[in-house]
Amino acid sequence: MPDLGKAPQLGDLQRYVTELEFERGFDTQTARDKCLLLGEEVGELFRAVRRAEGLKVDPTSRPAEVDDELADCLIYLCAIANRYGVDLEAAFRAKEARNAERAWTAETPPAQSA
């Protein structure tokens, strides 16, 4: 099993996911496969949040914890980034630099015609 260390950086997580996928035989899955799997995990995350927020859920559904589902989503995000050669930390920093230049306002609903 790969070693993640005590204080991993985002790049460390990406390398860990690469090693983990190889070790578990998931390294042949395509980016499309990983995107579909991420979609499933996001659905499980939403169900976990619904349960945590006290919203009604199917009592026969598998209970999930928000932290577990967030971790699963992070694993798939790293796997997708790895398949496209994206350094997630660099991408995050570049996107935030662009976002810092934007103006953020609350959306106003469109006017209703009479």
C-alpha positions in Angstrom: 0.0 0.0 0.0 1.4 3.4 -0.9 2.4 5.7 2.0 0.7 9.1 2.1 2.6 10.6 5.0 1.4 12.8 7.8 0.9 16.2 6.0 0.4 15.6 2.3 0.1 18.3 -0.2 -2.4 18.1 -3.1 0.3 16.8 -5.4 1.1 14.1 -2.9 -2.6 13.1 -3.0 -2.5 12.9 -6.8 0.6 10.7 -6.7 -0.9 8.5 -4.0 -4.1 8.0 -6.1 -1.9 7.0 -9.1 -0.1 4.4 -7.0 -3.3 3.2 -5.3 -5.1 2.8 -8.6 -2.2 0.7 -10.0 -2.1 -1.4 -6.9 -5.8 -2.1 -7.0 -6.1 -2.6 -10.7 -8.0 0.6 -11.5 -5.3 2.2 -13.6 -6.9 1.0 -16.9 -10.1 2.9 -16.3 -10.5 5.9 -18.6 -11.3 9.5 -17.7 -14.9 8.9 -18.9 -15.1 5.9 -16.5 -13.8 8.1 -13.6 -16.2 10.9 -14.4 -19.1 8.5 -14.3 -17.9 7.1 -11.0 -17.5 10.6 -9.6 -21.1 11.3 -10.6 -22.2 8.3 -8.6 -20.1 9.5 -5.6 -21.5 13.0 -5.8 -25.0 11.4 -5.6 -23.9 9.5 -2.5 -22.5 12.7 -1.0 -25.8 14.5 -1.6 -27.7 11.6 0.1 -25.3 11.8 3.1 -25.8 15.6 3.4 -29.6 15.1 3.2 -29.4 12.6 6.0 -27.0 14.8 8.1 -29.4 17.8 7.6 -32.4 15.8 8.7 -34.1 15.6 5.4 -36.2 12.6 4.5 -34.3 9.7 2.9 -35.1 6.2 1.9 -34.7 4.2 5.1 -33.5 1.2 3.1 -30.7 3.1 1.5 -27.1 2.5 2.6 -26.2 5.1 5.2 -23.2 7.1 4.2 -21.1 9.6 6.1 -20.3 13.0 4.6 -16.6 12.7 5.3 -16.4 9.3 3.5 -18.2 10.5 0.4 -16.1 13.7 0.2 -13.0 11.5 0.4 -14.4 9.3 -2.4 -15.1 12.4 -4.5 -11.5 13.7 -3.9 -10.0 10.4 -5.0 -12.0 10.5 -8.3 -11.1 14.2 -8.9 -7.4 13.3 -8.4 -7.8 10.3 -10.8 -9.4 12.5 -13.5 -6.8 15.2 -13.1 -4.1 12.6 -13.4 -5.5 11.2 -16.6 -5.4 14.7 -18.2 -2.0 15.6 -16.7 -3.5 18.4 -14.6 -1.6 19.6 -11.5 -4.6 20.3 -9.3 -2.8 22.8 -7.0 -1.6 24.8 -10.0 -5.0 24.7 -11.6 -6.6 25.8 -8.3 -4.2 28.7 -7.9 -4.6 29.9 -11.5 -8.4 29.7 -11.2 -8.4 31.6 -7.9 -6.2 34.3 -9.4 -8.8 34.7 -12.2 -11.6 34.7 -9.6 -9.9 37.4 -7.6 -10.3 39.7 -10.6 -14.0 39.1 -10.9 -16.8 41.1 -9.3 -19.2 39.0 -7.2 -22.8 40.2 -6.7 -26.1 38.6 -5.7 -28.2 37.6 -8.6 -31.4 39.6 -9.0 -34.4 37.8 -10.3 -35.7 38.9 -13.7 -38.6 41.4 -13.6 -42.0 40.0 -14.0 -44.1 41.4 -16.9 -47.6 42.4 -16.1 
